[in-house]
């Protein structure tokens, strides 16, 4: 599950970096909040990553015990 969390974080980061290239157009069209949405998506990935790491740890323990 960890690779999925990392891929999601990477996707938000790439989207944010691409949108930075078009920042002036975003501001002109009133969509500057899209950059903040990308930042929030990237930052929310950290708690998601922690949850996925915990999930993977518990799954490994269950498989080892059974």
Secondary structure, DSSP 8 states (H G I E B T S, - for coil): -HHHHHHHHHHHHHHHHHHHHTHHHHHHHT-THHHHHHHHHHHHHHHHHHHHHHHHHHHHHHHHH-
